[in-house]
Amino acid sequence: MASTSQPVLLSNRCNDSKSPYVRHHANDPTAWQLWGPDSLELAKTSNRLLLLSIGYSACHWCHVMQAESFQDAGVAKLLNEKFIPIKVDREERPDIDRQYMDFLQATTGGGGWPLNVFVTPDLQPIFGGTYWPGPKSERLRPGAGFEDILKKVAEAWDEQEESIRNSGKKIAAQLRDFAAEGSLGGRQAGDGIGEGEEDNLELDLLEESYQHYKPRFDEESGGFGGAPKFPTPTHLGQLLRLGSFGAEVTEVVGDDEVADSRRMALKTLEAMFKGGIKDQIGHGLSRYSVNREWGLPHFEKMLYDNAQLLPLYVDAWRITQKPLFLEAVNDIATYLSSPPMVSELGGIHASEDADSLISNDSHEKREGAFYVYMYEELKAVLSSEELEICMPYWGIKQEGNIDQRYDAEGELKGQNTLCVQLEISELAGKLNVAGKLVQARIDSARKKLLDYRDRTRPRPALDDKIVTAWNGLAVSGLAKASTALHFTSPEASSTYLTTAINAASCIKTHLYDSSAHTLRRVYREGPGDIHGFADDYAFLVAGLLDLYEATFDSNWLAWADELQQSQIKQFWDPARHAFFSTPEHQADILVRTKDGMDNAEPSVNGVSASNLFRLGSMLNDTKYEKLSRQTVAAFEVEIGQHPGLFSGMMSSIVAAKLGCRGLMVVGVGEEAEAAVRKFREGVFPTMTMIRVGNGAEDGWLKGRNDLLADTDGDREMVQLCEGGVCKMLDATSIDTLS
């Protein structure tokens, strides 16, 4: 059956979007449409395939493909005459990105961005890929360029439409089956864990999770596997905190395994902070490293990466008291608390690009241009004494230190990334100078280079969207940093807490409907039209719980409770349990999935299970605890098969088996203050804390938690509640709390 595609005149609609990424394509000759009912209906009435192109503002290869293909007149003509080309910001529509990324990974074994998928008018994917070279690209191979692919797909649709539609239906059915697998926990729909019923998830899964990572650990450079290397904060966090669950978990996992788990995490965190993935002149970390040594980053900086890494470095410092980890805490928290990341509204922006202009008078953008240095530049900016120290310290070479194997574009030839190669004391010994002098010259060199960078180089473009989910992650990280530094660095603690409060307040003011108790996904030039997804609720609730423990203002806890109930109403699966990522009856998706495995962002259900346990403990609400147990049990089969991929679930498995402990601090006195300090300076993955009296804003909490109804806030008392039983703690038991 031949296709009956209809002619239609398209015009570029990118300026109708608020997304900086989509607007960046407004001058493309490709007549981009926006994802929505009008465009989807247009595909049906014109009987054309959609070319769905998904990316994000900081994506380097998205920019490359735009320049090579979407701005090419020939490619644009093909797209405009044969397809309905639609441009999507993955950060605005993670649901659309997820379902077509699942398709790509299932059919090719790989994924990434830009994500380009050919889709039938009924939204069924038939073929896809990531970056394809354009007609004039140096990477073009005969018959394998984007233009060739467009011609082949258009020809196939014209000649084999019926076959392609049937194939699309089968693929869509397979995606639905795949989404349904593994979330029954070995039970039939409608079953699940009920009253008095135990799940089959045991503590030895934590040991199996460790065993998943042990053989993959890079003993030389830290991290897991080879290049490229990603931080994977959720997995690192589980390894770091494995020894903090207590004696019962350590007995199951093993003393040596717990120690080795922590060693792997700490080595990786140290290697990242010393590497090129860290902005050694300014603040913050890039998304990932192109090479295994963490030396050459993909230079975009993402809010969600830095927000997740911050609490990891907080706990690394709590555990080791190593100055490098404290430096990392302040570095990342400063990045999130300063322009350009902080908006005037208080919310925190999404990302900074990998690419930027070479100089203030240049029109050419290059990857990493803001961050790398030619030797001659360094020689001109630094004194000879500073350069003598900085060259071995940062691994600077006259010919540049970037391996050309990792420079596909040739943009970094002769350039240097800055990576710490030696400890200050080691370098001082090699140069036979005082360590204080070495440190002073590195500090002065850093200041000079920062000033030089700010004066001579345009900063990478900022994606100034305020994404609810990512701000939730940032609120959490900043609140934890503030809590950890409360007693030792009160000024920094106050700054980070203010940023967290402002970000949460921004979301509540601009992206929350207090009458419907619902969130919006994105703010930019006003609230966006897209309603919040499950991750927006889950990540924000987690942030608010951390914010409560940093402030003891129960208004944050009340909002978390309100949002949690809204999340349950919109996303909970009453038949098979756990949370869908999208709301029911959403018309523009093929598959309603449940997110359980941790990737670049933590899984929705891992965070939600933790939130529910914490809320159950803080509010003495057994219904929340039951929902948490059901959430974890829904992934029983998958966790049992691949425990290393479900790091975010591990703390909830511990809580399900051993209970979530609640520390209740009442009134004022030495014991009350000692308990607060112990909690704030320690690492307690399955413990919560509430405070009554001492000026805490506790009115709502005393009404919500029936255990507190008659509590006298003026009488000092410290209790540890677990499994419905509370015991009094004295100074000795507080000091030995673990």
C-alpha positions in Angstrom: 0.0 0.0 0.0 1.4 3.4 -1.0 1.3 6.3 1.4 -1.2 9.1 0.7 0.9 11.9 2.3 -0.7 15.3 1.8 1.1 18.5 1.0 1.2 21.0 3.8 2.9 24.3 4.2 4.9 24.5 7.4 6.5 27.4 9.2 9.0 27.4 12.0 7.2 27.8 15.4 10.1 27.7 17.8 9.6 31.2 18.9 6.2 30.2 20.3 8.0 28.1 22.9 9.5 29.4 26.2 12.3 26.9 26.1 15.7 28.4 25.4 16.7 25.1 23.7 13.7 25.2 21.3 14.0 28.9 20.7 17.6 28.4 19.7 16.2 26.6 16.6 13.9 29.5 15.6 16.1 30.6 12.7 16.6 27.1 11.3 15.2 26.6 7.8 13.7 23.4 9.2 10.1 24.3 9.9 10.0 23.0 13.5 6.6 22.4 15.1 6.0 22.1 18.8 4.7 19.0 20.6 1.0 19.4 21.2 -2.5 18.5 19.9 -2.2 20.7 16.8 1.0 19.2 15.6 -0.1 15.6 16.3 -3.4 16.2 14.5 -1.5 17.8 11.6 0.6 14.5 11.3 -2.7 12.6 11.0 -4.4 14.8 8.5 -1.3 15.1 6.3 -0.5 11.4 6.8 3.1 12.1 7.5 5.7 10.6 9.7 6.9 12.8 12.6 10.6 13.4 13.0 10.8 13.9 16.7 14.1 15.6 17.7 14.7 15.7 21.5 17.5 17.5 23.2 18.5 20.1 25.7 20.2 23.5 25.9 23.6 22.4 27.2 23.9 19.4 24.8 27.0 19.8 22.6 26.1 17.3 20.0 22.6 18.8 19.7 24.4 22.0 18.6 26.6 20.1 16.2 23.6 18.5 14.5 21.8 21.7 14.3 24.7 23.4 12.5 25.3 20.4 10.2 21.8 19.3 9.4 18.9 21.4 10.7 20.4 24.6 9.3 21.2 22.9 5.9 18.8 24.0 3.1 18.7 20.5 1.5 18.0 18.7 4.8 15.4 21.3 5.8 13.6 20.9 2.4 13.4 17.1 2.9 12.1 17.5 6.5 9.6 20.2 5.6 8.2 18.4 2.5 8.2 14.8 3.8 7.8 14.9 7.6 6.3 16.8 10.5 9.5 17.9 12.3 9.0 18.5 16.0 11.5 19.9 18.4 11.2 18.9 22.1 13.1 20.0 25.2 13.7 16.8 27.2 13.8 18.8 30.4 10.2 20.1 29.8 8.9 16.7 28.6 10.8 13.9 30.3 7.9 11.6 29.7 8.2 11.9 25.9 11.9 11.6 26.1 11.7 8.5 28.3 9.3 6.5 26.1 11.3 7.1 22.9 14.6 6.6 24.7 13.4 3.3 25.9 12.6 2.4 22.3 16.0 3.4 21.1 17.8 1.6 23.8 15.7 -1.6 23.3 16.4 -1.5 19.5 20.0 -0.3 19.3 21.4 -1.0 22.8 22.5 2.7 23.1 21.0 6.1 23.6 21.8 9.8 24.2 21.1 13.2 22.8 20.1 14.5 20.4 17.4 11.8 20.3 16.0 11.6 16.8 13.0 9.2 16.3 10.7 8.6 13.3 7.2 8.2 14.6 3.9 7.3 12.9 0.9 9.7 13.1 -0.3 7.4 15.9 2.9 8.1 17.9 4.4 4.7 17.4 8.2 4.7 16.9 9.6 2.9 13.9 13.3 3.9 13.7 15.7 6.2 15.6 19.2 7.2 16.5 21.2 10.0 18.2 23.6 12.2 16.2 23.8 11.6 12.5 26.4 13.6 10.4 25.1 16.3 8.1 25.9 16.6 4.4 29.1 18.5 4.8 30.3 16.9 8.0 33.9 15.5 8.2 32.4 12.5 9.9 30.1 11.7 7.0 30.3 8.2 5.5 28.7 7.3 2.2 25.0 6.3 2.7 25.1 6.9 6.5 24.4 10.6 6.8 21.2 12.2 8.1 20.2 13.2 4.6 20.5 9.7 3.4 18.4 8.4 6.3 15.7 10.9 5.7 15.4 9.9 2.0 15.3 6.2 2.9 12.7 6.6 5.6 10.5 8.8 3.4 10.7 6.3 0.5 9.8 3.4 2.8 6.8 5.3 4.1 5.6 6.2 0.6 5.9 2.5 -0.6 5.3 0.4 2.6 3.0 2.5 4.8 0.9 -0.4 5.9 3.8 -2.6 6.8 5.5 0.2 8.7 2.3 1.0 10.6 1.9 -2.7 11.6 5.6 -2.7 12.7 4.9 0.4 14.8 1.9 -1.2 16.5 4.0 -4.3 17.4 6.8 -2.0 18.8 4.3 0.0 20.9 2.8 -3.3 22.3 6.2 -4.5 23.2 7.0 -1.2 25.0 3.8 -1.6 27.0 4.7 -5.2 27.9 8.2 -4.1 28.9 6.8 -1.3 31.1 4.5 -3.8 32.8 7.2 -6.4 33.5 9.0 -6.5 36.8 6.7 -4.4 38.8 4.4 -7.2 40.1 7.0 -8.5 42.5 6.0 -12.0 41.6 2.3 -11.3 42.4 -0.7 -10.9 40.2 -2.3 -7.6 39.5 -4.5 -6.6 42.4 -2.3 -8.4 44.9 0.7 -6.9 46.4 1.8 -6.5 50.0 -1.1 -6.1 52.4 -1.8 -5.9 56.1 0.7 -8.1 58.0 2.2 -9.4 54.8 6.0 -9.4 54.4 7.9 -8.7 51.3 10.7 -11.0 50.1 13.4 -8.4 50.0 16.2 -9.2 52.4 19.2 -7.3 53.7 21.7 -9.4 51.8 20.6 -7.5 48.7 22.8 -4.7 50.0 25.8 -7.1 49.9 24.8 -8.2 46.4 24.6 -4.5 45.3 28.1 -4.0 46.6 29.3 -7.1 44.6 27.8 -5.6 41.5 30.2 -2.6 41.7 33.3 -4.2 43.1 34.6 -5.8 39.8 33.6 -2.6 37.9 35.6 -0.3 40.1 38.6 1.5 38.5 41.3 1.1 41.1 43.6 3.6 39.3 41.2 6.5 38.6 38.1 5.9 40.7 34.7 5.5 39.2 33.2 2.5 37.5 34.1 1.1 34.1 36.0 3.0 31.4 35.3 6.0 29.3 33.1 7.9 29.3 32.7 8.1 33.0 29.6 9.5 34.8 29.3 10.5 38.5 26.2 8.3 39.1 25.4 10.1 42.5 22.7 7.7 43.7 25.0 4.6 43.3 27.9 6.4 44.9 25.7 7.5 47.7 24.7 3.9 48.5 28.3 2.8 48.5 29.3 5.7 50.7 26.5 5.2 53.3 26.5 1.4 53.4 28.5 1.5 56.7 26.1 4.0 58.2 23.0 1.7 58.4 24.2 0.2 61.7 25.5 -3.1 63.1 22.8 -5.3 61.8 23.4 -4.4 58.2 27.2 -4.5 58.6 26.9 -8.0 60.0 25.0 -9.1 56.9 27.2 -7.3 54.4 30.5 -7.9 56.1 33.0 -5.6 57.8 35.5 -5.8 54.9 32.8 -5.2 52.3 31.4 -2.2 54.1 34.9 -0.7 54.4 35.7 -1.3 50.8 32.4 0.1 49.7 33.2 3.4 51.4 36.7 3.3 50.1 35.5 3.1 46.5 33.1 6.0 47.0 35.6 8.2 48.7 38.3 7.6 46.1 35.8 8.4 43.3 34.6 11.6 44.9 38.2 12.7 45.5 39.2 11.9 41.9 36.3 13.8 40.5 37.0 16.9 42.5 40.6 16.9 41.5 39.9 16.2 37.9 39.0 18.3 34.9 35.3 17.5 35.5 35.6 20.1 38.3 35.9 23.7 37.2 39.3 24.3 38.9 39.1 28.1 38.4 35.4 28.7 39.3 32.8 26.5 40.9 30.8 23.4 40.1 31.3 20.2 38.2 30.5 19.2 34.6 28.2 16.5 33.6 30.7 13.7 32.9 34.2 12.9 31.8 35.1 11.8 28.3 38.1 9.9 29.5 38.5 7.4 32.3 40.8 9.7 34.4 38.1 12.4 34.9 40.5 14.7 33.1 38.5 15.9 30.0 34.9 16.8 30.7 31.9 17.2 28.5 31.8 20.8 29.7 28.1 21.4 30.3 27.1 22.0 33.9 23.8 20.6 35.0 21.8 21.6 38.0 20.7 18.0 38.7 24.3 16.8 38.8 25.6 19.4 41.2 22.5 19.2 43.3 23.0 15.5 43.8 26.7 15.6 44.3 26.5 18.2 47.1 25.0 15.9 49.7 27.5 13.2 48.7 30.4 15.5 49.5 28.6 16.6 52.7 28.5 13.0 53.9 32.0 12.3 52.7 33.2 15.2 54.9 31.0 14.1 57.9 32.6 10.6 57.7 36.2 11.6 57.1 36.6 15.2 58.2 39.0 15.6 55.2 39.4 19.2 54.2 39.1 18.4 50.5 35.6 17.2 51.0 34.7 20.3 52.9 36.2 22.4 50.1 33.9 20.5 47.7 30.8 21.2 49.8 31.5 24.9 49.8 32.4 24.9 46.1 29.2 23.2 44.9 27.0 25.0 47.4 28.5 28.4 46.3 27.9 27.5 42.6 24.2 26.8 43.4 23.9 29.9 45.6 25.4 32.4 43.1 24.7 34.0 39.8 24.2 32.9 37.1 22.6 29.8 38.6 20.3 31.6 41.1 17.5 33.5 39.5 16.0 36.8 40.7 12.9 34.9 41.8 15.0 32.6 44.0 14.7 29.5 41.9 17.8 27.8 40.5 18.4 27.7 36.8 18.8 24.4 34.8 22.2 24.4 33.2 25.1 26.1 31.4 26.2 25.1 27.9 29.3 23.1 27.0 29.9 25.5 24.0 30.7 29.2 24.2 32.3 31.9 22.1 36.1 31.9 21.9 36.4 35.6 22.8 34.3 38.7 23.3 34.8 39.8 19.6 34.3 36.3 18.2 31.3 34.7 16.5 32.6 31.2 16.7 31.6 28.8 19.4 33.7 25.9 20.6 33.2 23.2 23.2 35.0 24.1 26.4 36.2 27.4 25.1 35.3 29.0 28.5 37.4 26.5 30.5 40.5 25.6 28.6 43.9 27.4 28.2 46.7 27.5 25.8 50.2 27.5 27.4 50.9 30.9 26.0 47.8 32.4 27.6 48.9 31.0 31.0 52.4 32.3 30.5 51.0 35.8 29.8 48.6 35.9 32.7 50.7 34.2 35.5 54.0 35.2 36.9 56.9 32.9 36.2 56.8 31.7 39.9 53.1 30.9 39.7 53.6 29.1 36.3 56.4 27.0 37.7 54.1 25.7 40.4 50.9 25.5 38.4 52.3 23.5 35.5 53.0 20.3 37.6 50.1 21.0 39.9 47.5 21.1 37.1 49.3 18.9 34.6 49.8 21.8 32.1 51.9 21.1 29.0 53.3 23.6 26.5 51.8 21.5 23.6 48.5 21.1 25.5 47.4 18.1 27.6 44.2 16.9 25.8 44.5 13.6 24.1 43.4 14.2 20.5 41.6 10.8 20.4 38.9 12.5 22.5 38.7 15.7 20.4 36.6 14.7 17.4 36.1 18.3 16.3 39.7 19.3 16.7 38.5 22.2 18.9 40.8 21.5 21.8 44.1 21.2 20.0 46.9 22.7 22.0 44.6 23.4 24.9 44.9 22.4 28.6 42.3 21.3 31.0 43.2 21.8 34.6 43.4 18.7 36.8 45.1 18.4 40.1 48.0 16.0 39.8 49.8 16.4 43.1 49.1 17.1 46.7 50.4 20.4 48.0 52.8 18.7 50.3 54.1 16.4 47.6 54.6 19.3 45.1 56.3 21.3 47.9 58.7 18.5 48.4 59.5 18.1 44.7 60.2 21.8 44.4 61.9 22.1 47.7 59.7 25.1 48.8 57.4 25.6 51.7 53.9 24.2 51.4 52.3 27.5 52.4 54.1 29.2 49.5 52.9 26.6 47.0 49.3 27.0 48.3 49.6 30.8 48.1 50.8 30.8 44.5 48.1 28.4 43.4 45.5 30.6 45.1 46.9 33.8 43.4 47.0 32.0 40.1 43.4 30.9 40.4 42.3 34.4 41.1 44.2 35.8 38.2 42.9 33.2 35.8 39.3 33.7 37.0 39.7 37.4 36.4 41.2 36.8 33.0 38.4 34.4 32.1 35.6 36.8 33.2 37.2 39.7 31.3 38.0 38.0 28.0 35.6 35.1 27.6 31.9 35.2 27.2 30.2 32.9 29.6 28.5 29.8 28.2 24.8 30.3 27.5 22.5 29.7 30.4 19.3 27.7 30.3 17.3 29.8 32.7 14.4 27.4 33.1 13.4 26.7 36.7 12.6 23.0 36.8 10.6 21.9 39.8 12.1 18.5 40.2 15.7 19.8 39.9 15.0 22.6 42.4 13.8 20.0 44.8 17.2 18.2 44.4 18.9 21.5 45.0 16.8 22.4 48.1 17.7 19.0 49.5 21.5 19.4 48.9 21.7 22.9 50.2 19.6 22.1 53.3 21.9 19.2 54.1 25.0 21.4 53.5 23.5 24.0 55.8 22.7 21.4 58.5 26.2 19.9 58.4 27.9 23.3 58.7 25.5 24.7 61.2 27.9 24.5 64.2 31.3 24.9 62.5 30.6 27.4 59.7 27.5 29.4 60.7 27.9 32.1 58.0 28.2 29.6 55.1 25.4 27.5 56.7 23.1 30.5 56.7 23.9 31.4 53.1 23.1 27.9 51.9 20.0 27.7 53.9 18.7 31.0 52.6 19.2 29.8 49.1 17.3 26.6 49.8 14.4 28.5 51.4 14.3 31.0 48.5 14.2 28.1 45.9 11.4 26.3 47.8 9.5 29.6 48.2 9.9 30.3 44.5 8.3 27.0 43.6 5.5 27.5 46.0 4.8 31.0 44.7 5.1 30.5 41.0 4.6 26.8 40.3 2.2 25.6 42.9 -1.6 25.7 42.8 -2.6 25.8 46.4 -6.3 25.2 45.7 -5.7 22.1 43.6 -2.5 21.1 45.4 -0.7 20.5 42.1 2.6 21.6 40.6 3.8 22.9 37.3 6.9 21.5 35.7 8.8 24.6 34.5 8.9 28.3 35.1 10.3 30.6 32.4 8.7 33.9 31.5 5.8 32.7 33.7 4.6 29.3 34.8 4.7 26.8 31.9 1.6 24.9 30.7 3.1 21.5 31.5 1.8 19.9 34.8 4.2 18.3 37.2 5.3 14.7 36.7 5.9 12.3 39.6 9.6 13.3 39.8 8.6 16.9 40.4 6.6 15.8 43.4 9.0 13.2 44.7 12.2 15.3 44.5 10.5 18.4 46.0 9.0 16.4 48.9 12.5 15.1 49.7 13.9 18.6 49.6 11.2 19.9 51.9 11.8 17.1 54.4 15.5 18.1 54.5 14.5 21.7 54.7 12.4 21.0 57.7 15.3 19.2 59.5 17.4 22.2 58.8 14.9 24.8 60.1 12.4 22.9 62.3 9.7 25.0 60.6 6.8 22.6 60.3 5.2 24.7 57.5 7.7 23.0 55.2 6.7 19.6 56.6 3.0 20.5 56.1 3.6 21.3 52.4 5.6 18.1 52.0 2.6 16.2 53.4 0.2 18.0 51.1 2.4 17.3 48.0 2.8 13.7 49.0 -1.0 13.2 49.2 -1.3 14.9 45.8 1.4 12.6 44.3 -0.5 9.6 45.6 -3.7 10.8 44.1 -2.3 11.5 40.7 0.4 8.8 40.2 -0.2 5.8 42.6 -1.1 2.4 41.0 -3.7 0.9 43.4 -3.6 -2.5 41.6 0.1 -3.2 41.3 1.4 -0.4 43.6 4.3 2.1 43.2 4.1 5.4 41.3 3.7 5.9 37.6 5.8 8.7 36.2 2.9 10.3 34.4 -0.7 11.0 35.4 -3.6 8.8 34.2 -5.4 9.6 31.0 -2.5 11.5 29.4 -3.3 11.5 25.7 0.1 12.1 24.1 2.1 9.1 25.5 2.1 5.5 24.4 3.3 3.9 27.6 2.7 4.8 31.3 5.9 3.7 33.0 7.2 3.3 36.5 10.7 4.5 37.2 12.6 2.2 39.6 16.2 2.1 38.4 18.5 5.0 39.2 20.2 6.7 36.3 21.6 10.3 35.9 18.7 11.3 38.2 17.5 9.1 41.1 14.5 6.9 40.4 11.0 8.4 41.2 10.1 5.3 43.2 13.3 5.1 45.1 12.9 8.7 46.3 9.2 8.2 46.9 9.7 5.1 49.1 12.2 7.0 51.2 9.9 10.0 51.4 7.0 7.8 52.6 9.1 6.1 55.3 10.4 9.5 56.5 6.9 11.1 56.6 5.6 8.0 58.3 8.2 8.4 61.0 7.9 12.2 61.4 4.1 12.2 61.4 3.5 8.8 63.1 1.5 7.9 60.1 1.3 4.1 59.4 -0.5 4.6 56.1 2.6 6.2 54.7 4.8 3.4 56.0 2.6 0.8 54.3 2.7 2.7 51.0 6.5 2.8 51.2 6.7 -1.0 51.8 4.3 -1.5 48.8 6.4 0.7 46.6 9.6 -1.2 47.3 7.8 -4.6 47.0 6.4 -3.6 43.6 10.0 -3.9 42.2 10.8 -7.1 44.1 11.7 -9.2 41.0 13.8 -6.5 39.4 15.7 -5.7 42.5 16.3 -9.3 43.2 17.8 -9.7 39.7 19.8 -6.5 39.5 20.2 -5.0 43.0 23.1 -2.8 41.8 20.7 -0.9 39.6 18.4 0.0 42.5 20.6 1.9 44.9 17.9 4.4 45.7 15.7 1.5 47.0 18.3 0.2 49.4 17.7 2.5 52.4 14.0 1.7 52.2 14.8 -2.0 52.2 16.7 -1.4 55.4 13.8 0.7 56.8 11.3 -2.0 55.9 13.3 -4.7 57.7 14.7 -2.8 60.7 12.4 0.2 60.9 12.8 3.9 60.3 14.0 5.5 63.6 12.6 8.9 64.7 14.5 11.2 67.0 12.2 13.5 68.9 13.9 16.5 70.6 11.7 18.6 72.9 12.6 21.8 74.8 15.9 23.3 75.6 18.9 22.0 77.4 22.3 20.3 77.1 20.8 16.9 76.1 18.5 18.5 73.5 21.3 20.4 71.9 23.6 17.4 72.0 21.0 15.3 70.2 20.5 18.0 67.5 24.2 18.3 67.0 24.7 14.5 66.8 22.1 14.2 64.1 23.3 17.1 62.1 26.9 16.1 62.1 26.4 12.4 61.6 25.2 10.1 58.7 21.9 8.4 59.6 20.3 7.1 56.4 17.2 5.7 58.1 16.7 8.2 60.9 14.5 11.3 61.0 14.4 14.2 63.5 11.5 16.4 64.7 11.8 19.2 67.2 9.2 20.7 69.6 9.7 23.8 71.6 12.8 26.0 71.6 11.1 28.4 69.2 10.5 25.8 66.6 7.5 26.4 64.4 5.7 23.3 65.6 2.0 24.1 65.6 1.0 22.2 62.5 3.2 19.2 63.5 1.7 18.9 67.0 -1.7 18.7 65.3 -0.7 16.2 62.7 1.3 13.8 64.8 -0.9 12.4 67.6 2.1 11.5 69.7 2.8 15.2 70.2 -0.6 16.4 71.1 0.1 16.7 74.8 3.8 17.3 74.6 5.1 20.2 76.8 7.5 22.1 74.6 9.2 23.7 77.6 10.2 20.4 79.2 13.5 19.0 77.9 13.2 15.5 76.5 15.0 13.4 73.9 13.3 10.2 72.6 14.1 7.7 70.0 11.0 6.1 68.5 11.1 2.9 66.4 8.4 0.4 65.6 5.8 2.3 67.6 8.0 2.2 70.8 9.8 5.3 72.1 12.7 5.3 74.6 14.2 8.1 76.5 17.8 9.0 75.7 20.3 10.5 78.1 23.7 12.2 77.4 25.5 8.8 77.2 23.1 7.2 74.8 23.0 10.3 72.6 26.7 10.3 72.4 26.8 6.7 71.3 23.9 7.0 68.8 24.7 5.3 65.5 
